Amino acid sequence: MSAVWQARLDTLREVILADIARGDYFGAVLTVGRGGETVFAEALGAQDAGGEKPLHYDDVFSIFSVTKAFTNVLILKAIEEGHFALTTKVRDVLPEFIGQPREDATFYHLLTHTAGMPGVWTPKPGMFLDRLRELFAASIENVHGEVPPGTRCDYSPLVNHVLLGTALVRTDPKGRNYQTLLHEDLFTPLRMDSTSMGLRPDLAPRHVKPNMRGTVPIQHLSRNIPGDHALFEDPEVEAPHVGCASTSGDLYRFAEMLRRGGELDGARLLSPAMLALARQVHTGTMPNELYKRVAENAGWQVPPANQGIGFQVRGPMGGDGGVFHHLFGTLASPETHGNYGAGSTMFWVDPERDVSFALCSAGVMTQAANIERCQKLSDLVLSAMV
């Protein structure tokens, strides 16, 4: 039995219920494990503001930018397989990606959000965001470099992962589309049976329809289904930045693969060496321009970006940097790494404490409120590991 402080996990449950009662969010499904043993797996609250639809543990959520983590892992896998390198210039795989200064960007720059392009939510206002080829064409045409690669960290909500997804498709020796590639190379080997790119029809009855609560600055339009955010209900979506649906349990399996050094239940996706490199801070003391604005608006200390290769990283705490707001908490070890999805979804792995964490929640929160919520829940979990 992994050493946990059960009373603190009981407090975690009480805190989540208090958050829900206060109206911070509608409900949450959280899975936590230590050393491969699940120590917390509960669905609390509801899908809706009125509390009429209770959440269940196997409910399916639109996971927004956690989708990027799946794209990133397949990119790291492609690098290990020799299709290209971290140091390969993007234009060598995607020759349309030209024009100074962006044409000097490498895959390393895309994965660390340091390619020098602005962090735009859509490459063209009002466009459908559901087809990879169209997203790629619009990104090439409309999103250009502002600063030399490597000189600024600016979180890319869309463009970087459209480029990464297109690179995977173009270099795939089997000639598969992006949906098929994700399913066959990631979800199937990890037995993430309730995860899909686009909302797979058999998952629709369990889907928690996102309630954005006015927190997202754009529409997510689908050509097949009406609605401001219908992309998240469309089974045909190919959006490597936001298009996946999953469960807390499946995200936990993905996190467990990372905790175990790239392998789960006999299926190896990555080497321990690649993950050891990826979970280091690769952005020095640079801030992330997105979180810089969030921090300034909230009156917080501006934190360093602490961007790894395809992951956000906790990084060192204390010393010259002091203690600052972070999704993964103030108690996480420096190599704690993971990803999050707009105001609702997050996973992380603390390799030092041997902990995996996977949260899906209903009722999208603002950036600042979500950071405070996730920091609080992460610290409660970490303080329970004794």
ABEGO torsion letter per residue (X at the ends): XBBBBAAAAAAAAAAAAAAAAAGABABBBBBBBBGGBBABBBBBEBABAAGABBBBAABBBBAEAAAAAAAAAAAAAAAAAGABBAABBAAAABAABBEOAAAABBAAAAAAGAAGBBBBABABBGBBAABAAAAAAAAAAABBBABBBGABBBBBAAAAAAAAAAAAAAABAAGBBAAAAAAAAAAAAAGBAABBBEBBAAAAAABBBBBAGGABABBBBBAABBEAAAAAABAABBBAAAABBBBAAAAAAAAAAAAAGGBBGGBBABBAAAAAAAABBAAEABBBAAAAAAAAAAGBBBBBAGBBBGBBBAEBBEEAAEBBBBAAEAABBAABBEBBBBGABBBBBBAAAGBBBBBBBBGBBBAAAAAAAAAAAAAAAAAABX
